[in-house]
């Protein structure tokens, strides 16, 4: 009976060993799965990154805005990379600690292995080393049986405790070994993530630097263009003053030209399009450079017809510095200007009607895209005014 009880105890201990699953190992498996999913996402993002960065470099209009977006991406990525490095260092420290614990357990198990082997041999062959009948034979008086029986039970309990402790040590070691293997797997995933994050970070920073260099280069070009236009504006003022003087001399002694007086809000729109640059002091949104626009710039498709804003006489139809192909119309009290044309369809001295086609939209002179630069200059001083006040 005692042999069956002792064997049952061993069986229960083994059941505990095989069916007690480690919670920490399950948590590590969950984290490994999460980090592997994150790693796959990083890999797919990496494939798209080069194409997106190339596109950004080619998009000159939004460089400043995209640099701000890159700054945010870089900041977030640097945080992620720092977290990954911290997690890797933590795992390395935990792994080293766990390896030491496993080594200590391994030595303890080796020390206890001989004792456990002896216990199991005696349990199987000799029923634990002492039998009930041996107890009877060695006890001289029945009153001592209870004491001897108590001592026998204590002996069996100590043997069972030794066996249970050994199995517990072995189970703990195997759990720790499983946890160590999972830590190594997680560490490898995190290191690969960190590598991809660092590569992405380097690409983003390289692209940001190229964009900054491009902006610096474009800014210098922009400044040169604006300085050139300032010179062109001064030349235009001098040219208009000279043309007005020449007209005044030509008209002396001649009957006055019949032109309907121009009123504000009555000019025809010179082209169908959208105003992309307004009148007066402006600040470029890309570079923050201030400049003065003596007219308005109207964006339109290249080749779109340009119309005379009012009845008038062509006083200039030629290419000018900075303005490209340009037309000036005299309307008596005011002069209108049409610049950056792709084609001039009138000649100097020609009379035109309001709404008549005089040219076509282009990108000649110092412009980056097809548009019409339109000015209204008033009085003998040819003072520039906001064209929007004069247009219908």
C-alpha positions in Angstrom: 0.0 0.0 0.0 2.8 2.4 1.0 4.6 1.6 -2.3 1.5 2.6 -4.3 1.2 5.8 -2.3 4.8 6.7 -2.8 4.6 6.0 -6.6 1.3 8.1 -6.8 3.2 11.0 -5.2 5.9 10.8 -7.9 3.3 10.7 -10.6 1.5 13.8 -9.3 4.8 15.7 -9.2 5.5 14.8 -12.8 2.0 15.9 -13.8 2.7 19.3 -12.3 5.9 19.5 -14.2 4.4 18.8 -17.6 1.2 20.9 -17.4 2.3 24.1 -15.6 2.9 26.4 -18.5 5.1 29.5 -17.9 3.2 32.8 -18.1 6.4 34.8 -18.9 7.1 32.6 -21.9 3.6 33.3 -23.3 4.2 37.0 -22.8 7.5 36.8 -24.7 5.8 34.9 -27.6 3.2 37.6 -27.8 5.9 40.3 -27.9 7.9 38.4 -30.5 4.8 38.2 -32.7 4.1 41.9 -32.3 7.7 42.9 -33.1 7.8 40.6 -36.1 4.7 42.3 -37.5 6.3 45.6 -36.9 9.5 44.4 -38.7 7.4 43.3 -41.7 5.8 46.7 -41.8 9.2 48.4 -41.7 10.4 46.3 -44.6 7.4 47.2 -46.8 7.8 50.9 -45.9 11.5 50.7 -46.8 10.6 49.6 -50.3 8.4 52.7 -50.8 10.8 55.2 -49.2 13.3 55.6 -52.0 10.5 56.4 -54.6 8.9 58.9 -52.2 12.2 60.7 -51.5 13.1 60.9 -55.2 9.6 62.4 -55.8 10.1 64.9 -53.0 13.4 66.1 -54.4 11.8 66.7 -57.8 8.8 68.6 -56.3 10.3 72.1 -56.2 7.1 73.9 -55.2 6.7 72.3 -51.8 10.3 71.9 -50.6 10.0 74.0 -47.5 6.7 72.3 -46.5 8.2 68.8 -47.1 11.3 69.6 -45.0 9.0 70.4 -42.1 7.3 67.0 -42.7 10.7 65.3 -42.9 11.7 66.9 -39.6 8.6 65.3 -37.9 9.4 61.9 -39.4 13.0 62.1 -38.3 12.0 63.1 -34.8 9.6 60.2 -34.5 12.1 57.8 -36.0 14.8 58.9 -33.6 12.5 58.3 -30.7 11.7 54.8 -32.0 15.3 54.0 -32.6 16.2 55.2 -29.0 13.4 52.9 -27.6 14.7 50.0 -29.7 18.2 50.5 -28.4 17.0 50.7 -24.8 14.9 47.5 -25.3 17.9 45.7 -26.8 20.2 46.8 -23.9 17.5 45.7 -21.4 17.2 42.3 -23.1 20.9 41.8 -23.2 21.1 42.5 -19.4 18.2 40.2 -18.7 19.7 37.5 -20.9 23.0 37.6 -19.1 21.3 37.4 -15.7 19.2 34.5 -16.9 22.2 32.6 -18.2 23.9 32.9 -14.8 20.7 31.6 -13.1 20.6 28.6 -15.5 24.3 27.9 -14.8 23.6 27.9 -11.0 20.6 25.6 -11.5 22.6 23.3 -13.7 25.2 22.8 -11.0 22.6 22.3 -8.3 20.8 19.7 -10.5 24.1 17.8 -11.1 24.7 17.8 -7.3 21.2 16.4 -6.5 21.2 13.9 -9.4 22.9 11.2 -7.3 20.6 11.6 -4.4 17.5 11.4 -6.6 18.8 8.4 -8.4 19.3 6.6 -5.1 15.7 7.5 -3.9 14.1 6.2 -7.1 16.1 2.9 -7.0 15.1 2.3 -3.3 11.5 3.3 -4.1 11.3 0.8 -6.9 13.3 -2.2 -5.5 13.0 -1.9 -1.7 9.8 0.1 -1.2 11.7 3.1 0.0 14.3 1.1 2.1 12.1 0.1 5.1 9.1 -2.3 5.1 6.2 -2.5 7.5 7.1 -6.1 8.6 10.7 -5.0 9.2 9.3 -2.4 11.5 7.3 -5.0 13.4 10.3 -7.3 13.8 12.6 -4.6 15.1 10.1 -3.1 17.6 10.1 -5.0 20.9 6.9 -3.6 22.3 3.6 -2.6 20.5 3.6 0.7 22.3 6.7 1.7 20.3 4.9 0.9 17.0 3.2 4.3 16.8 6.5 6.1 17.3 8.3 4.0 14.7 5.4 4.5 12.3 5.7 8.2 12.8 9.4 8.1 12.0 8.8 6.0 9.0 6.3 8.5 7.6 8.8 11.3 8.2 11.4 9.3 6.3 9.1 8.8 3.3 8.1 12.5 3.3 11.7 13.6 3.3 12.4 11.4 0.4 9.3 12.7 -1.5 10.4 16.3 -0.7 13.9 15.6 -2.1 12.4 14.2 -5.3 9.9 17.1 -5.6 12.7 19.7 -5.1 14.8 18.0 -7.8 11.9 18.0 -10.3 11.1 21.6 -9.4 14.7 22.6 -10.1 14.7 20.8 -13.4 11.3 22.4 -14.4 12.6 25.8 -13.4 15.7 25.3 -15.5 13.8 24.2 -18.6 11.4 27.2 -18.2 14.4 29.6 -18.0 16.0 27.9 -21.0 12.8 28.4 -23.0 12.6 32.0 -21.9 16.2 32.5 -22.8 15.6 31.1 -26.3 12.7 33.5 -26.7 14.7 36.4 -25.5 17.4 35.7 -28.1 14.7 35.5 -30.8 13.2 38.8 -29.7 16.6 40.4 -29.5 17.3 39.4 -33.1 14.0 40.8 -34.3 14.7 44.1 -32.5 18.2 44.4 -33.8 16.9 43.9 -37.4 14.3 46.6 -36.7 16.9 48.9 -35.4 19.0 48.4 -38.5 16.1 49.2 -40.8 15.2 52.3 -38.6 18.8 53.5 -38.8 18.9 53.0 -42.6 15.6 54.9 -43.0 16.8 57.7 -40.6 20.0 58.1 -42.7 18.0 58.3 -45.9 15.6 60.9 -44.5 18.4 63.0 -43.1 20.3 62.8 -46.4 17.2 63.8 -48.4 16.5 66.7 -46.0 20.1 67.9 -46.5 19.7 67.7 -50.2 16.4 69.6 -50.1 18.0 72.3 -47.9 20.9 72.6 -50.4 18.4 72.8 -53.2 16.4 75.5 -51.4 19.6 77.5 -50.7 20.6 77.2 -54.4 17.0 78.1 -55.5 16.9 81.0 -53.1 20.0 82.5 -54.6 18.6 82.0 -58.1 15.3 83.6 -56.9 17.2 86.5 -55.4 19.1 87.0 -58.7 15.8 86.9 -60.6 14.1 89.4 -58.4 17.1 91.7 -58.5 17.0 91.4 -62.3 13.3 92.3 -62.3 13.9 95.3 -60.1 16.4 96.6 -62.7 14.0 95.8 -65.4 11.2 97.7 -63.6 13.4 100.8 -63.4 14.3 100.5 -67.1 10.6 100.1 -67.8 9.8 103.3 -65.9 12.4 105.2 -67.9 11.2 103.7 -71.1 7.6 104.6 -70.5 8.6 108.2 -69.5 10.5 108.4 -72.8 7.6 106.9 -74.8 5.2 109.4 -73.3 7.5 112.3 -74.1 7.8 111.0 -77.7 4.0 110.7 -78.0 3.5 114.1 -76.7 5.9 115.5 -79.3 4.3 113.5 -82.1 0.8 114.6 -81.2 1.7 118.3 -81.1 -0.2 120.1 -83.9 -2.2 116.9 -84.7 -5.8 116.3 -84.0 -6.3 114.4 -80.7 -6.8 110.6 -80.9 -10.4 109.7 -80.1 -10.2 107.3 -77.2 -13.1 106.7 -74.7 -11.9 107.8 -71.2 -11.1 104.9 -69.0 -12.8 104.5 -65.6 -11.9 102.2 -62.7 -13.7 98.9 -62.8 -14.3 99.1 -66.6 -11.2 97.4 -68.1 -11.6 94.0 -69.8 -9.7 91.1 -68.2 -6.6 90.6 -70.4 -6.7 86.8 -70.1 -8.8 84.0 -68.7 -6.9 82.7 -65.7 -6.2 83.0 -62.0 -4.2 85.7 -60.2 -1.1 83.9 -58.8 0.7 87.0 -57.6 -1.0 90.2 -56.4 0.0 93.8 -56.6 2.4 95.6 -54.2 4.8 94.5 -51.6 4.9 90.7 -51.4 6.8 88.0 -49.5 7.7 84.8 -51.3 6.2 81.9 -49.2 9.1 79.6 -50.1 12.1 81.8 -49.3 10.7 84.6 -47.2 12.2 87.2 -49.6 10.2 90.5 -49.9 9.7 92.1 -53.3 7.5 94.6 -55.0 5.1 93.7 -57.8 4.0 96.7 -59.9 1.2 94.7 -61.4 -0.5 91.3 -61.1 0.5 87.9 -62.5 -2.3 85.8 -64.0 -1.6 82.1 -64.5 -3.0 80.6 -67.7 -2.2 77.9 -70.3 0.6 78.7 -72.7 -0.8 80.1 -75.9 -4.0 81.4 -74.3 -5.2 84.6 -76.1 -4.3 87.9 -74.5 -6.9 90.7 -75.0 -6.6 94.5 -75.0 -8.1 95.8 -71.8 -9.5 98.9 -73.5 -9.4 100.9 -76.7 -5.9 102.2 -77.3 -2.7 102.6 -79.4 0.3 100.2 -79.3 3.3 102.2 -78.1 5.6 99.2 -77.7 5.6 95.7 -79.0 9.0 94.0 -78.5 11.2 91.9 -76.2 12.4 93.7 -73.0 14.9 92.7 -70.4 13.3 90.6 -67.7 9.8 90.9 -69.2 10.3 88.9 -72.4 7.9 89.7 -75.2 6.0 92.8 -74.1 3.2 95.1 -75.3 2.4 98.6 -74.0 -1.0 100.2 -74.8 -1.7 103.9 -74.5 -5.3 104.6 -73.5 -5.0 108.3 -73.0 -5.1 108.7 -69.3 -3.5 105.3 -68.5 -1.1 102.8 -70.0 -1.5 99.0 -69.7 1.3 96.5 -69.9 1.2 92.8 -71.1 4.5 90.9 -70.5 6.0 87.3 -70.8 4.1 86.7 -74.0 4.8 83.8 -76.3 3.6 85.8 -79.3 3.0 89.4 -80.2 0.1 90.0 -82.7 0.2 93.8 -83.0 2.8 96.4 -84.1 3.9 99.8 -82.8 1.4 102.6 -83.7 -1.4 100.2 -84.3 -4.9 101.1 -82.9 -6.7 98.3 -81.1 -10.2 97.9 -79.7 -11.0 96.7 -76.2 -11.3 92.9 -76.1 -9.2 92.5 -79.3 -6.6 89.7 -79.3 -3.1 91.3 -79.2 -0.9 88.4 -78.2 -0.7 84.9 -76.5 0.3 83.8 -72.9 3.9 82.6 -72.6 6.9 82.1 -70.3 9.4 84.4 -71.9 11.6 86.6 -69.6 12.2 85.8 -65.9 9.3 83.5 -65.1 9.1 79.8 -64.1 5.7 79.0 -65.8 3.3 80.4 -68.3 1.6 83.6 -67.1 0.6 87.1 -68.1 2.1 90.0 -66.1 -0.4 92.9 -66.3 0.2 96.5 -65.2 -1.9 99.7 -65.1 0.1 103.0 -65.0 -1.8 106.2 -64.5 -1.1 109.9 -65.4 1.9 111.6 -66.8 4.1 110.1 -64.1 3.0 106.6 -65.1 2.3 105.8 -61.5 1.5 102.1 -61.1 -1.8 101.1 -59.5 -3.5 97.9 -58.5 -5.0 96.5 -61.7 -7.8 94.8 -59.8 -9.3 98.3 -59.1 -9.5 98.9 -62.8 -10.7 95.5 -64.1 -14.3 94.5 -64.4 
